Amino acid sequence: MAHLLPLAWEVLRDDPMAEGDMYAGDLLNTVLTRSPTFWSELPGLAQELGAIVSESSDLPPDLMQKATGFLSR
């Protein structure tokens, strides 16, 4: 997963609700639900993801809940 994050960041910076193969926001959902251990090894990317979700006020409720959980970790 870590080697795919730079590609995900390019997409998420432009559109946090970008749609992969399943539904709008599925890329963000996948990134937000990585384990705390994963993010502890990539603190710079975790900080950038925090900025992306903090600036996204129009997330659907399920993604907003995951974003809030991510931010409070």
PDB file of N, CA, C and O in Angstrom:
ATOM      1  N   MET A   1       0.819  -1.205   0.000  1.00  0.00           N
ATOM      2  CA  MET A   1       0.000   0.000   0.000  1.00  0.00           C
ATOM      3  C   MET A   1       0.860   1.265   0.000  1.00  0.00           C
ATOM      4  O   MET A   1       0.524   2.238  -0.674  1.00  0.00           O
ATOM      5  N   ALA A   2       1.959   1.260   0.745  1.00  0.00           N
ATOM      6  CA  ALA A   2       2.787   2.463   0.861  1.00  0.00           C
ATOM      7  C   ALA A   2       3.290   2.949  -0.497  1.00  0.00           C
ATOM      8  O   ALA A   2       3.422   4.155  -0.707  1.00  0.00           O
ATOM      9  N   HIS A   3       3.569   2.043  -1.408  1.00  0.00           N
ATOM     10  CA  HIS A   3       4.060   2.454  -2.725  1.00  0.00           C
ATOM     11  C   HIS A   3       2.952   3.031  -3.607  1.00  0.00           C
ATOM     12  O   HIS A   3       3.237   3.684  -4.611  1.00  0.00           O
ATOM     13  N   LEU A   4       1.706   2.796  -3.245  1.00  0.00           N
ATOM     14  CA  LEU A   4       0.576   3.344  -4.007  1.00  0.00           C
ATOM     15  C   LEU A   4       0.116   4.700  -3.483  1.00  0.00           C
ATOM     16  O   LEU A   4      -0.595   5.423  -4.181  1.00  0.00           O
ATOM     17  N   LEU A   5       0.513   5.051  -2.263  1.00  0.00           N
ATOM     18  CA  LEU A   5       0.046   6.302  -1.679  1.00  0.00           C
ATOM     19  C   LEU A   5       0.385   7.542  -2.495  1.00  0.00           C
ATOM     20  O   LEU A   5      -0.464   8.426  -2.605  1.00  0.00           O
ATOM     21  N   PRO A   6       1.572   7.659  -3.071  1.00  0.00           N
ATOM     22  CA  PRO A   6       1.825   8.849  -3.888  1.00  0.00           C
ATOM     23  C   PRO A   6       0.817   9.009  -5.027  1.00  0.00           C
ATOM     24  O   PRO A   6       0.424  10.128  -5.359  1.00  0.00           O
ATOM     25  N   LEU A   7       0.409   7.912  -5.613  1.00  0.00           N
ATOM     26  CA  LEU A   7      -0.610   7.980  -6.676  1.00  0.00           C
ATOM     27  C   LEU A   7      -1.953   8.397  -6.101  1.00  0.00           C
ATOM     28  O   LEU A   7      -2.667   9.206  -6.693  1.00  0.00           O
ATOM     29  N   ALA A   8      -2.291   7.843  -4.950  1.00  0.00           N
ATOM     30  CA  ALA A   8      -3.558   8.198  -4.303  1.00  0.00           C
ATOM     31  C   ALA A   8      -3.573   9.676  -3.946  1.00  0.00           C
ATOM     32  O   ALA A   8      -4.599  10.339  -4.099  1.00  0.00           O
ATOM     33  N   TRP A   9      -2.451  10.198  -3.474  1.00  0.00           N
ATOM     34  CA  TRP A   9      -2.388  11.605  -3.071  1.00  0.00           C
ATOM     35  C   TRP A   9      -2.649  12.532  -4.234  1.00  0.00           C
ATOM     36  O   TRP A   9      -3.333  13.543  -4.078  1.00  0.00           O
ATOM     37  N   GLU A  10      -2.120  12.207  -5.395  1.00  0.00           N
ATOM     38  CA  GLU A  10      -2.360  13.034  -6.577  1.00  0.00           C
ATOM     39  C   GLU A  10      -3.853  13.151  -6.849  1.00  0.00           C
ATOM     40  O   GLU A  10      -4.348  14.224  -7.194  1.00  0.00           O
ATOM     41  N   VAL A  11      -4.555  12.058  -6.692  1.00  0.00           N
ATOM     42  CA  VAL A  11      -6.001  12.036  -6.949  1.00  0.00           C
ATOM     43  C   VAL A  11      -6.758  12.729  -5.817  1.00  0.00           C
ATOM     44  O   VAL A  11      -7.623  13.567  -6.070  1.00  0.00           O
ATOM     45  N   LEU A  12      -6.435  12.380  -4.570  1.00  0.00           N
ATOM     46  CA  LEU A  12      -7.179  12.903  -3.420  1.00  0.00           C
ATOM     47  C   LEU A  12      -6.999  14.408  -3.236  1.00  0.00           C
ATOM     48  O   LEU A  12      -7.923  15.080  -2.780  1.00  0.00           O
ATOM     49  N   ARG A  13      -5.844  14.944  -3.576  1.00  0.00           N
ATOM     50  CA  ARG A  13      -5.643  16.392  -3.480  1.00  0.00           C
ATOM     51  C   ARG A  13      -6.622  17.134  -4.387  1.00  0.00           C
ATOM     52  O   ARG A  13      -7.158  18.178  -4.013  1.00  0.00           O
ATOM     53  N   ASP A  14      -6.848  16.593  -5.569  1.00  0.00           N
ATOM     54  CA  ASP A  14      -7.750  17.231  -6.531  1.00  0.00           C
ATOM     55  C   ASP A  14      -9.214  16.950  -6.236  1.00  0.00           C
ATOM     56  O   ASP A  14     -10.071  17.811  -6.437  1.00  0.00           O
ATOM     57  N   ASP A  15      -9.502  15.734  -5.755  1.00  0.00           N
ATOM     58  CA  ASP A  15     -10.896  15.343  -5.536  1.00  0.00           C
ATOM     59  C   ASP A  15     -10.981  14.276  -4.443  1.00  0.00           C
ATOM     60  O   ASP A  15     -10.840  13.088  -4.733  1.00  0.00           O
ATOM     61  N   PRO A  16     -11.210  14.684  -3.184  1.00  0.00           N
ATOM     62  CA  PRO A  16     -11.306  13.702  -2.105  1.00  0.00           C
ATOM     63  C   PRO A  16     -12.409  12.659  -2.326  1.00  0.00           C
ATOM     64  O   PRO A  16     -12.337  11.564  -1.770  1.00  0.00           O
ATOM     65  N   MET A  17     -13.400  12.977  -3.110  1.00  0.00           N
ATOM     66  CA  MET A  17     -14.495  12.040  -3.378  1.00  0.00           C
ATOM     67  C   MET A  17     -14.281  11.265  -4.676  1.00  0.00           C
ATOM     68  O   MET A  17     -15.232  10.731  -5.249  1.00  0.00           O
ATOM     69  N   ALA A  18     -13.035  11.205  -5.138  1.00  0.00           N
ATOM     70  CA  ALA A  18     -12.725  10.474  -6.374  1.00  0.00           C
ATOM     71  C   ALA A  18     -13.252   9.042  -6.275  1.00  0.00           C
ATOM     72  O   ALA A  18     -13.202   8.400  -5.227  1.00  0.00           O
ATOM     73  N   GLU A  19     -13.748   8.586  -7.391  1.00  0.00           N
ATOM     74  CA  GLU A  19     -14.344   7.246  -7.459  1.00  0.00           C
ATOM     75  C   GLU A  19     -13.373   6.280  -8.114  1.00  0.00           C
ATOM     76  O   GLU A  19     -12.828   6.553  -9.184  1.00  0.00           O
ATOM     77  N   GLY A  20     -13.165   5.151  -7.458  1.00  0.00           N
ATOM     78  CA  GLY A  20     -12.373   4.078  -8.043  1.00  0.00           C
ATOM     79  C   GLY A  20     -13.299   3.155  -8.800  1.00  0.00           C
ATOM     80  O   GLY A  20     -14.054   3.599  -9.666  1.00  0.00           O
ATOM     81  N   ASP A  21     -13.247   1.891  -8.485  1.00  0.00           N
ATOM     82  CA  ASP A  21     -14.090   0.911  -9.167  1.00  0.00           C
ATOM     83  C   ASP A  21     -15.416   0.662  -8.472  1.00  0.00           C
ATOM     84  O   ASP A  21     -16.276  -0.022  -9.026  1.00  0.00           O
ATOM     85  N   MET A  22     -15.606   1.201  -7.267  1.00  0.00           N
ATOM     86  CA  MET A  22     -16.791   0.818  -6.508  1.00  0.00           C
ATOM     87  C   MET A  22     -17.798   1.953  -6.322  1.00  0.00           C
ATOM     88  O   MET A  22     -18.947   1.826  -6.745  1.00  0.00           O
ATOM     89  N   TYR A  23     -17.392   3.047  -5.704  1.00  0.00           N
ATOM     90  CA  TYR A  23     -18.328   4.139  -5.404  1.00  0.00           C
ATOM     91  C   TYR A  23     -17.546   5.417  -5.153  1.00  0.00           C
ATOM     92  O   TYR A  23     -16.344   5.379  -4.888  1.00  0.00           O
ATOM     93  N   ALA A  24     -18.230   6.541  -5.239  1.00  0.00           N
ATOM     94  CA  ALA A  24     -17.589   7.825  -4.975  1.00  0.00           C
ATOM     95  C   ALA A  24     -17.031   7.831  -3.561  1.00  0.00           C
ATOM     96  O   ALA A  24     -17.741   7.514  -2.607  1.00  0.00           O
ATOM     97  N   GLY A  25     -15.769   8.188  -3.429  1.00  0.00           N
ATOM     98  CA  GLY A  25     -15.122   8.237  -2.132  1.00  0.00           C
ATOM     99  C   GLY A  25     -14.439   6.946  -1.716  1.00  0.00           C
ATOM    100  O   GLY A  25     -13.890   6.869  -0.617  1.00  0.00           O
ATOM    101  N   ASP A  26     -14.462   5.931  -2.571  1.00  0.00           N
ATOM    102  CA  ASP A  26     -13.868   4.654  -2.163  1.00  0.00           C
ATOM    103  C   ASP A  26     -12.354   4.733  -1.973  1.00  0.00           C
ATOM    104  O   ASP A  26     -11.810   4.011  -1.138  1.00  0.00           O
ATOM    105  N   LEU A  27     -11.665   5.583  -2.716  1.00  0.00           N
ATOM    106  CA  LEU A  27     -10.231   5.739  -2.518  1.00  0.00           C
ATOM    107  C   LEU A  27      -9.953   6.356  -1.147  1.00  0.00           C
ATOM    108  O   LEU A  27      -9.093   5.876  -0.408  1.00  0.00           O
ATOM    109  N   LEU A  28     -10.675   7.408  -0.816  1.00  0.00           N
ATOM    110  CA  LEU A  28     -10.520   8.037   0.490  1.00  0.00           C
ATOM    111  C   LEU A  28     -10.849   7.054   1.601  1.00  0.00           C
ATOM    112  O   LEU A  28     -10.136   6.997   2.603  1.00  0.00           O
ATOM    113  N   ASN A  29     -11.904   6.287   1.444  1.00  0.00           N
ATOM    114  CA  ASN A  29     -12.274   5.285   2.431  1.00  0.00           C
ATOM    115  C   ASN A  29     -11.138   4.292   2.655  1.00  0.00           C
ATOM    116  O   ASN A  29     -10.822   3.957   3.797  1.00  0.00           O
ATOM    117  N   THR A  30     -10.534   3.828   1.589  1.00  0.00           N
ATOM    118  CA  THR A  30      -9.440   2.860   1.693  1.00  0.00           C
ATOM    119  C   THR A  30      -8.251   3.456   2.436  1.00  0.00           C
ATOM    120  O   THR A  30      -7.652   2.795   3.285  1.00  0.00           O
ATOM    121  N   VAL A  31      -7.914   4.678   2.126  1.00  0.00           N
ATOM    122  CA  VAL A  31      -6.774   5.322   2.766  1.00  0.00           C
ATOM    123  C   VAL A  31      -7.065   5.606   4.242  1.00  0.00           C
ATOM    124  O   VAL A  31      -6.203   5.392   5.094  1.00  0.00           O
ATOM    125  N   LEU A  32      -8.267   6.084   4.547  1.00  0.00           N
ATOM    126  CA  LEU A  32      -8.613   6.424   5.929  1.00  0.00           C
ATOM    127  C   LEU A  32      -8.649   5.215   6.853  1.00  0.00           C
ATOM    128  O   LEU A  32      -8.436   5.351   8.058  1.00  0.00           O
ATOM    129  N   THR A  33      -8.912   4.055   6.311  1.00  0.00           N
ATOM    130  CA  THR A  33      -9.104   2.881   7.154  1.00  0.00           C
ATOM    131  C   THR A  33      -7.847   2.021   7.312  1.00  0.00           C
ATOM    132  O   THR A  33      -7.932   0.880   7.766  1.00  0.00           O
ATOM    133  N   ARG A  34      -6.688   2.557   6.942  1.00  0.00           N
ATOM    134  CA  ARG A  34      -5.440   1.840   7.211  1.00  0.00           C
ATOM    135  C   ARG A  34      -5.205   1.864   8.721  1.00  0.00           C
ATOM    136  O   ARG A  34      -5.708   2.741   9.424  1.00  0.00           O
ATOM    137  N   SER A  35      -4.453   0.913   9.200  1.00  0.00           N
ATOM    138  CA  SER A  35      -4.232   0.766  10.638  1.00  0.00           C
ATOM    139  C   SER A  35      -3.386   1.917  11.195  1.00  0.00           C
ATOM    140  O   SER A  35      -2.598   2.527  10.473  1.00  0.00           O
ATOM    141  N   PRO A  36      -3.561   2.201  12.479  1.00  0.00           N
ATOM    142  CA  PRO A  36      -2.710   3.218  13.120  1.00  0.00           C
ATOM    143  C   PRO A  36      -1.216   2.902  12.978  1.00  0.00           C
ATOM    144  O   PRO A  36      -0.398   3.814  12.862  1.00  0.00           O
ATOM    145  N   THR A  37      -0.865   1.626  12.989  1.00  0.00           N
ATOM    146  CA  THR A  37       0.534   1.233  12.813  1.00  0.00           C
ATOM    147  C   THR A  37       1.047   1.670  11.445  1.00  0.00           C
ATOM    148  O   THR A  37       2.172   2.154  11.322  1.00  0.00           O
ATOM    149  N   PHE A  38       0.227   1.499  10.436  1.00  0.00           N
ATOM    150  CA  PHE A  38       0.589   1.921   9.086  1.00  0.00           C
ATOM    151  C   PHE A  38       0.917   3.414   9.085  1.00  0.00           C
ATOM    152  O   PHE A  38       1.950   3.829   8.559  1.00  0.00           O
ATOM    153  N   TRP A  39       0.032   4.216   9.675  1.00  0.00           N
ATOM    154  CA  TRP A  39       0.214   5.659   9.671  1.00  0.00           C
ATOM    155  C   TRP A  39       1.364   6.097  10.565  1.00  0.00           C
ATOM    156  O   TRP A  39       1.988   7.123  10.294  1.00  0.00           O
ATOM    157  N   SER A  40       1.662   5.353  11.621  1.00  0.00           N
ATOM    158  CA  SER A  40       2.787   5.736  12.482  1.00  0.00           C
ATOM    159  C   SER A  40       4.110   5.623  11.734  1.00  0.00           C
ATOM    160  O   SER A  40       5.084   6.284  12.093  1.00  0.00           O
ATOM    161  N   GLU A  41       4.152   4.806  10.716  1.00  0.00           N
ATOM    162  CA  GLU A  41       5.355   4.660   9.901  1.00  0.00           C
ATOM    163  C   GLU A  41       5.446   5.717   8.798  1.00  0.00           C
ATOM    164  O   GLU A  41       6.488   5.856   8.157  1.00  0.00           O
ATOM    165  N   LEU A  42       4.362   6.458   8.576  1.00  0.00           N
ATOM    166  CA  LEU A  42       4.322   7.474   7.518  1.00  0.00           C
ATOM    167  C   LEU A  42       3.717   8.775   8.067  1.00  0.00           C
ATOM    168  O   LEU A  42       2.680   9.220   7.574  1.00  0.00           O
ATOM    169  N   PRO A  43       4.337   9.384   9.065  1.00  0.00           N
ATOM    170  CA  PRO A  43       3.727  10.544   9.712  1.00  0.00           C
ATOM    171  C   PRO A  43       3.509  11.741   8.786  1.00  0.00           C
ATOM    172  O   PRO A  43       2.539  12.480   8.954  1.00  0.00           O
ATOM    173  N   GLY A  44       4.389  11.937   7.823  1.00  0.00           N
ATOM    174  CA  GLY A  44       4.213  13.056   6.893  1.00  0.00           C
ATOM    175  C   GLY A  44       2.971  12.879   6.029  1.00  0.00           C
ATOM    176  O   GLY A  44       2.223  13.829   5.803  1.00  0.00           O
ATOM    177  N   LEU A  45       2.758  11.668   5.553  1.00  0.00           N
ATOM    178  CA  LEU A  45       1.569  11.400   4.733  1.00  0.00           C
ATOM    179  C   LEU A  45       0.311  11.444   5.594  1.00  0.00           C
ATOM    180  O   LEU A  45      -0.745  11.875   5.128  1.00  0.00           O
ATOM    181  N   ALA A  46       0.415  11.005   6.834  1.00  0.00           N
ATOM    182  CA  ALA A  46      -0.734  11.077   7.732  1.00  0.00           C
ATOM    183  C   ALA A  46      -1.131  12.536   7.955  1.00  0.00           C
ATOM    184  O   ALA A  46      -2.317  12.864   7.986  1.00  0.00           O
ATOM    185  N   GLN A  47      -0.144  13.397   8.109  1.00  0.00           N
ATOM    186  CA  GLN A  47      -0.424  14.815   8.290  1.00  0.00           C
ATOM    187  C   GLN A  47      -1.082  15.402   7.040  1.00  0.00           C
ATOM    188  O   GLN A  47      -2.018  16.196   7.135  1.00  0.00           O
ATOM    189  N   GLU A  48      -0.589  15.009   5.889  1.00  0.00           N
ATOM    190  CA  GLU A  48      -1.179  15.505   4.642  1.00  0.00           C
ATOM    191  C   GLU A  48      -2.617  15.001   4.472  1.00  0.00           C
ATOM    192  O   GLU A  48      -3.488  15.749   4.028  1.00  0.00           O
ATOM    193  N   LEU A  49      -2.862  13.744   4.821  1.00  0.00           N
ATOM    194  CA  LEU A  49      -4.227  13.228   4.754  1.00  0.00           C
ATOM    195  C   LEU A  49      -5.119  13.986   5.721  1.00  0.00           C
ATOM    196  O   LEU A  49      -6.269  14.285   5.399  1.00  0.00           O
ATOM    197  N   GLY A  50      -4.608  14.298   6.891  1.00  0.00           N
ATOM    198  CA  GLY A  50      -5.374  15.103   7.843  1.00  0.00           C
ATOM    199  C   GLY A  50      -5.776  16.442   7.253  1.00  0.00           C
ATOM    200  O   GLY A  50      -6.901  16.898   7.456  1.00  0.00           O
ATOM    201  N   ALA A  51      -4.870  17.074   6.525  1.00  0.00           N
ATOM    202  CA  ALA A  51      -5.171  18.348   5.881  1.00  0.00           C
ATOM    203  C   ALA A  51      -6.229  18.178   4.796  1.00  0.00           C
ATOM    204  O   ALA A  51      -7.126  19.010   4.660  1.00  0.00           O
ATOM    205  N   ILE A  52      -6.122  17.102   4.031  1.00  0.00           N
ATOM    206  CA  ILE A  52      -7.097  16.859   2.958  1.00  0.00           C
ATOM    207  C   ILE A  52      -8.491  16.697   3.539  1.00  0.00           C
ATOM    208  O   ILE A  52      -9.437  17.316   3.052  1.00  0.00           O
ATOM    209  N   VAL A  53      -8.635  15.876   4.572  1.00  0.00           N
ATOM    210  CA  VAL A  53      -9.981  15.636   5.113  1.00  0.00           C
ATOM    211  C   VAL A  53     -10.482  16.833   5.903  1.00  0.00           C
ATOM    212  O   VAL A  53     -11.690  17.067   5.956  1.00  0.00           O
ATOM    213  N   SER A  54      -9.583  17.598   6.521  1.00  0.00           N
ATOM    214  CA  SER A  54     -10.004  18.788   7.252  1.00  0.00           C
ATOM    215  C   SER A  54     -10.597  19.845   6.326  1.00  0.00           C
ATOM    216  O   SER A  54     -11.489  20.599   6.716  1.00  0.00           O
ATOM    217  N   GLU A  55     -10.097  19.889   5.117  1.00  0.00           N
ATOM    218  CA  GLU A  55     -10.572  20.863   4.133  1.00  0.00           C
ATOM    219  C   GLU A  55     -11.798  20.381   3.365  1.00  0.00           C
ATOM    220  O   GLU A  55     -12.364  21.132   2.571  1.00  0.00           O
ATOM    221  N   SER A  56     -12.209  19.151   3.592  1.00  0.00           N
ATOM    222  CA  SER A  56     -13.330  18.563   2.853  1.00  0.00           C
ATOM    223  C   SER A  56     -14.584  18.607   3.715  1.00  0.00           C
ATOM    224  O   SER A  56     -14.824  17.719   4.534  1.00  0.00           O
ATOM    225  N   SER A  57     -15.368  19.636   3.519  1.00  0.00           N
ATOM    226  CA  SER A  57     -16.562  19.814   4.353  1.00  0.00           C
ATOM    227  C   SER A  57     -17.791  19.107   3.784  1.00  0.00           C
ATOM    228  O   SER A  57     -18.823  19.039   4.451  1.00  0.00           O
ATOM    229  N   ASP A  58     -17.698  18.591   2.584  1.00  0.00           N
ATOM    230  CA  ASP A  58     -18.872  17.996   1.948  1.00  0.00           C
ATOM    231  C   ASP A  58     -18.799  16.470   1.859  1.00  0.00           C
ATOM    232  O   ASP A  58     -19.374  15.867   0.953  1.00  0.00           O
ATOM    233  N   LEU A  59     -18.097  15.858   2.794  1.00  0.00           N
ATOM    234  CA  LEU A  59     -18.024  14.394   2.793  1.00  0.00           C
ATOM    235  C   LEU A  59     -19.352  13.804   3.259  1.00  0.00           C
ATOM    236  O   LEU A  59     -20.015  14.379   4.122  1.00  0.00           O
ATOM    237  N   PRO A  60     -19.745  12.664   2.695  1.00  0.00           N
ATOM    238  CA  PRO A  60     -20.949  11.997   3.192  1.00  0.00           C
ATOM    239  C   PRO A  60     -20.739  11.535   4.634  1.00  0.00           C
ATOM    240  O   PRO A  60     -19.600  11.374   5.074  1.00  0.00           O
ATOM    241  N   PRO A  61     -21.826  11.324   5.368  1.00  0.00           N
ATOM    242  CA  PRO A  61     -21.719  10.995   6.795  1.00  0.00           C
ATOM    243  C   PRO A  61     -20.784   9.827   7.119  1.00  0.00           C
ATOM    244  O   PRO A  61     -20.032   9.901   8.091  1.00  0.00           O
ATOM    245  N   ASP A  62     -20.813   8.762   6.334  1.00  0.00           N
ATOM    246  CA  ASP A  62     -19.953   7.616   6.653  1.00  0.00           C
ATOM    247  C   ASP A  62     -18.474   7.965   6.516  1.00  0.00           C
ATOM    248  O   ASP A  62     -17.662   7.548   7.342  1.00  0.00           O
ATOM    249  N   LEU A  63     -18.114   8.729   5.478  1.00  0.00           N
ATOM    250  CA  LEU A  63     -16.723   9.137   5.326  1.00  0.00           C
ATOM    251  C   LEU A  63     -16.341  10.206   6.346  1.00  0.00           C
ATOM    252  O   LEU A  63     -15.197  10.242   6.800  1.00  0.00           O
ATOM    253  N   MET A  64     -17.266  11.062   6.705  1.00  0.00           N
ATOM    254  CA  MET A  64     -16.993  12.074   7.727  1.00  0.00           C
ATOM    255  C   MET A  64     -16.681  11.388   9.062  1.00  0.00           C
ATOM    256  O   MET A  64     -15.797  11.829   9.796  1.00  0.00           O
ATOM    257  N   GLN A  65     -17.402  10.319   9.370  1.00  0.00           N
ATOM    258  CA  GLN A  65     -17.153   9.584  10.599  1.00  0.00           C
ATOM    259  C   GLN A  65     -15.752   8.957  10.573  1.00  0.00           C
ATOM    260  O   GLN A  65     -15.033   8.999  11.571  1.00  0.00           O
ATOM    261  N   LYS A  66     -15.374   8.387   9.449  1.00  0.00           N
ATOM    262  CA  LYS A  66     -14.040   7.791   9.323  1.00  0.00           C
ATOM    263  C   LYS A  66     -12.965   8.861   9.367  1.00  0.00           C
ATOM    264  O   LYS A  66     -11.905   8.655   9.957  1.00  0.00           O
ATOM    265  N   ALA A  67     -13.230   9.998   8.747  1.00  0.00           N
ATOM    266  CA  ALA A  67     -12.264  11.117   8.770  1.00  0.00           C
ATOM    267  C   ALA A  67     -12.100  11.635  10.192  1.00  0.00           C
ATOM    268  O   ALA A  67     -10.983  11.931  10.616  1.00  0.00           O
ATOM    269  N   THR A  68     -13.189  11.746  10.928  1.00  0.00           N
ATOM    270  CA  THR A  68     -13.118  12.197  12.316  1.00  0.00           C
ATOM    271  C   THR A  68     -12.323  11.210  13.149  1.00  0.00           C
ATOM    272  O   THR A  68     -11.509  11.612  13.980  1.00  0.00           O
ATOM    273  N   GLY A  69     -12.551   9.923  12.935  1.00  0.00           N
ATOM    274  CA  GLY A  69     -11.783   8.900  13.633  1.00  0.00           C
ATOM    275  C   GLY A  69     -10.306   8.972  13.295  1.00  0.00           C
ATOM    276  O   GLY A  69      -9.454   8.816  14.170  1.00  0.00           O
ATOM    277  N   PHE A  70     -10.006   9.204  12.042  1.00  0.00           N
ATOM    278  CA  PHE A  70      -8.606   9.331  11.626  1.00  0.00           C
ATOM    279  C   PHE A  70      -7.965  10.527  12.301  1.00  0.00           C
ATOM    280  O   PHE A  70      -6.852  10.424  12.817  1.00  0.00           O
ATOM    281  N   LEU A  71      -8.652  11.664  12.305  1.00  0.00           N
ATOM    282  CA  LEU A  71      -8.099  12.881  12.878  1.00  0.00           C
ATOM    283  C   LEU A  71      -7.906  12.787  14.388  1.00  0.00           C
ATOM    284  O   LEU A  71      -7.045  13.465  14.950  1.00  0.00           O
ATOM    285  N   SER A  72      -8.701  11.952  15.042  1.00  0.00           N
ATOM    286  CA  SER A  72      -8.614  11.853  16.495  1.00  0.00           C
ATOM    287  C   SER A  72      -7.663  10.759  16.961  1.00  0.00           C
ATOM    288  O   SER A  72      -7.521  10.540  18.164  1.00  0.00           O
ATOM    289  N   ARG A  73      -7.024  10.082  16.051  1.00  0.00           N
ATOM    290  CA  ARG A  73      -6.127   8.982  16.427  1.00  0.00           C
ATOM    291  C   ARG A  73      -4.922   9.445  17.175  1.00  0.00           C
ATOM    292  O   ARG A  73      -4.081   8.630  17.555  1.00  0.00           O
TER     293      ARG A  73
END
